[in-house]
Amino acid sequence: MFDLKKSLTINGKFREREKLKKFCNSELKKDSISDWEISLYNFIIEWIGDDNSIKVSTSGSTGKPKIVNLEKEKMVRSAIMTGKFLKLKEGDKALLCLSTKFIAGKMMVVRAFTLGLDLISVEPAGNPLQNIDSKFDFSAMVPAQVFNVFLEKDGIKKLNNIKNLIIGGGPVHQSLEQKISVLKNKTYLTYGMTETITHIAMRKLNGANKEESFKCLPEIEIGIDNRDCLVIKAPAIFAGELKTNDVAEISGKDKFVITGRYDNVINSGGIKIFPEDIERKIESLISEKFFISSLPDTKFGEKIILLIEGKAKKEAEINKIFTALKKILKPHEVPKEIYFVDEFFYTGNGKLDRKQTIQKM
């Protein structure tokens, strides 16, 4: 049997199971309660309930979102692995600023239960630190939240107030990573998915031991399949092995780099091209949101295109972009067309929906 703790310190107040349940139900009856609070208190009630599993929706980043059943025991084990990696201890303050509708937010709550953390909950806003100057031992954010905090005059100070910050849910662009590199705290980019109960590896983005590769958490084994995609074994979290669609390069037994998505690969003129690879090369050239994709083409099979969010630019400006692209990219990587889209589409938890954006173009 595993130890499923049913007592929680939330916003500085410790409550055991029955009092915690009573507190949550009382909060849910308030007329002024927000949607994010409803989700949080309902999940707490669900966690301390008698069911052995939790139903969680996947992000839908590579297809239609689906509901998966996650065993509470395995969620606890995942929380313990994160606690060991970050050396979190009982009484540490953890800032919850992600929606508990999705696994990342749920796992922040589970870590607080499991590790005995003091969970401080705030609205999962674009800038969760806007009205906060307190210090925390641990928090998790998506890249857009970190970016928005940096826009504040004292944003660096506020991020440094978080001793251990993990970032997930999407890529960290080079420009944002450069900003993060000046922080004095410990900031990590995470790798994982709903099926792996959030992250199974982290990459340190700042400090003397900044890393270019993801490093696996304890008890995680990795390999690659015949597509060069990452394969994960995590006996404490799931049975068997999980084959991902992430093309990876492995170094040693516990480090890897993700080079692109197998399901995003473009075959142009017989050459396999990963959009993410091109995006990393050109992100310093384009200030707007953008991504690389493809369209069917008679000559090449697929032709590479660049999509930029916003109003169409004048021909002279577009020509400047093409000139800059040709200086950085190999000939077969240069987009054949540039399209402008008023607004990109995103999945329920904020990930770019490439396919839907293309369809509505």
C-alpha positions in Angstrom: 0.0 0.0 0.0 1.2 3.5 -0.7 0.8 6.5 1.6 -2.0 8.7 0.1 -1.9 11.7 2.4 -5.3 13.4 2.8 -4.2 16.4 4.8 -3.2 19.6 3.1 -1.8 23.0 4.0 -3.3 25.5 1.6 -2.7 29.2 1.8 -1.0 28.8 5.1 -3.8 26.8 6.8 -3.4 23.1 7.6 -6.6 21.0 7.4 -7.0 17.3 7.8 -9.3 15.3 5.5 -12.8 16.0 6.9 -12.1 19.6 7.7 -10.5 20.0 4.3 -13.5 18.6 2.6 -15.8 20.8 4.6 -13.7 23.8 3.7 -13.8 23.1 0.0 -17.5 22.5 0.0 -18.0 25.8 1.9 -15.8 27.7 -0.7 -17.8 26.1 -3.6 -21.0 27.5 -2.2 -19.8 31.1 -2.4 -21.5 33.2 -5.1 -18.3 35.1 -5.9 -16.2 32.0 -6.6 -14.1 31.9 -9.8 -13.9 29.1 -12.3 -10.3 28.3 -11.4 -11.3 28.0 -7.7 -14.1 25.7 -8.5 -11.7 23.4 -10.4 -9.2 23.5 -7.6 -11.6 22.7 -4.8 -13.4 20.0 -6.8 -10.0 18.4 -7.5 -9.0 18.4 -3.8 -12.4 16.7 -2.9 -11.7 14.2 -5.7 -8.2 13.5 -4.4 -9.2 12.8 -0.8 -12.1 10.7 -2.0 -12.1 6.9 -2.0 -11.5 6.3 -5.7 -8.1 5.0 -6.6 -7.8 6.9 -9.9 -8.3 10.3 -11.4 -9.7 11.1 -14.9 -7.6 13.6 -16.7 -7.9 15.1 -20.2 -4.9 15.1 -22.5 -3.8 18.4 -24.0 -4.9 17.6 -27.6 -1.6 19.0 -29.0 -1.4 16.2 -31.6 -5.0 15.2 -32.0 -8.4 15.2 -30.3 -8.1 15.4 -26.5 -8.9 12.2 -24.8 -9.7 11.1 -21.2 -7.1 8.9 -19.5 -7.3 7.2 -16.1 -4.4 7.9 -13.8 -3.9 5.9 -10.6 -3.4 8.0 -7.5 -0.6 5.7 -6.4 1.4 6.5 -9.5 0.7 10.2 -9.2 2.1 10.1 -5.7 5.2 8.3 -7.0 5.7 11.0 -9.7 5.4 13.7 -7.0 8.1 11.9 -4.9 10.4 11.8 -7.9 10.1 15.5 -8.5 10.6 16.2 -4.8 13.8 14.2 -4.8 15.1 15.9 -7.9 14.5 19.4 -6.6 15.2 18.5 -2.9 11.8 19.8 -1.8 11.0 19.3 1.9 8.0 19.5 4.2 6.8 23.0 4.9 8.2 24.5 1.6 6.0 27.0 0.0 4.6 26.0 -3.5 2.8 28.5 -5.7 0.0 27.1 -7.7 -0.7 29.3 -10.8 -1.8 26.7 -13.3 -5.3 25.5 -14.0 -6.2 22.3 -12.2 -8.3 21.3 -15.2 -5.1 19.9 -16.6 -2.5 17.5 -15.3 0.2 20.1 -14.7 -2.0 22.0 -12.2 -3.4 18.8 -10.7 0.1 17.6 -10.0 1.1 20.8 -8.2 -1.8 19.9 -5.7 -0.7 16.3 -5.5 2.9 17.3 -4.7 1.6 19.5 -1.9 -0.3 16.6 -0.5 2.5 14.1 -0.9 5.5 16.3 0.2 3.7 18.3 2.8 4.1 21.6 1.0 2.2 24.8 1.8 0.2 25.4 -1.4 -0.4 29.0 -2.2 -3.1 29.3 -4.9 -3.6 32.2 -7.2 -5.5 32.8 -10.4 -3.8 31.1 -13.4 -3.5 34.4 -15.2 -1.1 35.5 -18.0 1.1 37.1 -15.4 0.5 35.2 -12.1 3.0 37.3 -10.2 1.5 40.7 -11.1 0.4 41.4 -7.5 2.8 39.1 -5.7 6.1 39.9 -4.0 6.3 36.8 -1.7 9.1 34.2 -1.8 8.4 30.6 -2.8 10.4 27.4 -2.8 8.7 25.9 -5.8 6.3 26.8 -8.7 5.4 25.7 -12.2 4.5 27.9 -15.1 4.0 27.8 -18.9 6.4 29.8 -21.1 3.9 32.6 -21.8 3.5 33.3 -18.0 7.3 33.5 -17.6 7.5 35.8 -20.6 4.8 38.1 -19.2 6.5 38.4 -15.8 9.7 39.5 -17.5 7.7 42.4 -19.0 7.3 43.9 -15.5 9.8 46.4 -14.2 10.7 44.1 -11.3 10.0 40.9 -13.1 13.5 39.5 -12.6 13.2 40.1 -8.9 9.8 38.4 -8.7 11.1 35.3 -10.6 14.2 35.1 -8.4 11.8 34.9 -5.5 10.9 31.4 -6.7 13.7 29.1 -5.6 12.8 26.3 -8.0 10.8 27.1 -11.1 9.8 24.5 -13.6 8.4 25.5 -17.1 6.4 23.2 -19.2 3.5 22.9 -21.7 5.4 24.3 -24.7 8.9 25.2 -26.0 11.0 28.0 -24.5 12.2 30.2 -27.4 15.8 31.3 -27.6 15.0 34.9 -26.7 13.1 33.8 -23.5 15.9 31.4 -22.6 18.4 34.2 -22.8 16.3 36.2 -20.3 16.0 33.2 -18.0 19.8 32.7 -18.1 20.3 35.8 -15.9 18.1 34.5 -13.1 19.7 33.6 -9.8 17.3 30.8 -8.9 17.0 27.3 -10.4 14.8 27.3 -13.5 14.1 24.1 -15.5 12.4 23.3 -18.7 10.5 20.0 -18.3 9.7 17.2 -20.7 6.6 15.0 -20.3 3.0 14.5 -21.1 -0.3 13.5 -19.4 0.5 9.8 -19.9 3.8 10.2 -18.0 2.0 12.1 -15.2 3.7 15.4 -16.3 7.5 15.5 -16.5 10.0 12.6 -16.6 13.0 14.8 -17.3 14.2 18.4 -16.8 16.8 20.7 -18.5 18.4 23.5 -16.4 18.1 26.8 -18.1 20.4 29.0 -16.0 23.3 29.0 -13.6 26.8 27.5 -13.8 25.5 24.0 -14.6 23.1 25.1 -17.3 22.3 22.2 -19.6 21.6 21.7 -23.3 20.1 18.2 -22.7 17.2 17.0 -20.7 18.2 14.9 -17.6 15.8 12.1 -16.6 14.3 12.0 -13.1 15.2 9.0 -10.8 13.9 5.6 -12.0 13.3 6.7 -15.6 14.9 4.7 -18.5 15.0 5.9 -22.1 15.8 4.6 -25.6 14.8 5.2 -29.2 12.8 3.2 -31.7 13.2 2.6 -35.5 11.8 6.1 -36.2 14.5 7.7 -33.9 11.6 8.6 -31.5 12.0 8.6 -27.7 10.9 5.5 -25.8 10.3 5.8 -22.1 10.2 3.2 -19.4 9.0 4.3 -15.9 8.0 1.2 -13.9 6.9 3.4 -11.0 4.5 5.4 -13.2 3.3 3.1 -15.9 3.7 -0.5 -17.1 5.6 -1.4 -20.2 7.1 1.2 -22.4 5.7 4.4 -23.9 6.6 5.2 -27.5 6.5 8.9 -28.2 6.4 10.9 -31.4 9.3 13.0 -30.3 12.5 12.5 -32.4 15.4 12.4 -30.0 19.2 12.1 -29.7 20.3 10.2 -26.6 23.6 10.8 -24.8 24.5 8.4 -21.9 21.8 6.5 -20.1 19.7 9.5 -18.8 20.2 12.5 -21.1 18.5 13.4 -24.4 17.7 16.2 -26.8 14.4 16.5 -28.7 15.0 17.6 -32.3 11.4 17.6 -33.5 8.0 15.9 -33.8 7.7 12.8 -36.0 4.1 13.7 -36.9 5.2 17.3 -37.9 7.9 16.1 -40.3 7.9 17.6 -43.8 9.0 15.5 -46.8 10.0 18.1 -49.3 11.7 16.8 -52.5 12.6 13.6 -50.7 14.3 15.4 -47.8 12.9 15.0 -44.3 12.7 18.4 -42.5 11.6 19.1 -38.9 9.7 22.4 -38.6 11.0 22.8 -35.0 14.6 22.8 -36.2 13.9 25.6 -38.7 11.9 27.5 -36.0 14.9 27.5 -33.6 17.2 28.8 -36.4 15.0 31.8 -37.3 13.3 32.8 -34.1 15.7 35.8 -33.7 14.5 37.2 -37.1 10.8 37.4 -36.4 9.3 39.3 -33.5 5.7 38.1 -34.0 4.5 34.6 -33.2 5.2 32.2 -36.1 5.6 28.6 -37.0 6.8 26.4 -39.9 4.4 24.1 -41.7 3.8 22.7 -45.2 1.2 22.5 -48.0 0.9 19.9 -50.8 3.0 20.7 -53.9 3.2 19.1 -57.3 6.9 19.4 -57.7 8.2 18.8 -54.1 5.4 16.7 -52.7 5.2 19.2 -49.8 6.4 22.7 -49.8 7.6 24.5 -46.7 5.6 27.6 -45.6 6.1 30.2 -42.9 3.0 31.4 -41.0 3.2 34.6 -39.0 0.5 35.9 -36.7 -0.8 39.3 -37.5 -1.8 41.6 -40.4 -0.1 41.1 -43.8 3.1 43.0 -44.4 4.0 45.1 -47.5 5.9 43.4 -50.3 9.1 45.1 -49.4 9.0 43.9 -45.8 8.2 40.3 -47.0 11.2 40.4 -49.3 13.4 41.5 -46.4 12.2 38.4 -44.5 13.0 36.1 -47.4 16.5 37.7 -47.7 17.2 37.1 -44.0 15.9 33.6 -44.1 18.2 32.7 -47.1 21.2 33.9 -45.1 20.5 31.5 -42.2 18.8 28.5 -43.7 20.0 25.8 -46.1 18.3 26.1 -49.6 15.9 23.2 -49.0 14.8 24.7 -45.6 13.8 28.2 -47.0 10.0 28.6 -47.0 8.5 28.8 -50.4 5.6 31.1 -49.2 4.9 33.3 -46.2 1.3 33.5 -45.0 -0.2 35.9 -42.4 -2.9 34.7 -40.1 -4.9 37.1 -37.9 -4.8 34.8 -34.9 -3.4 31.4 -34.3 -5.5 28.6 -32.8 -4.5 26.9 -29.5 -5.6 23.8 -27.6 -7.4 23.9 -24.3 -4.3 24.3 -22.2 -2.6 26.8 -24.4 -0.5 24.8 -26.9 -0.3 25.9 -30.5 -2.7 24.0 -32.7 -0.8 23.9 -36.0 -3.3 21.8 -37.9 -6.4 23.9 -37.0 -4.5 27.1 -37.8 -3.5 25.8 -41.2 -7.1 24.7 -41.9 -8.5 28.1 -41.1 -5.8 30.0 -43.0 
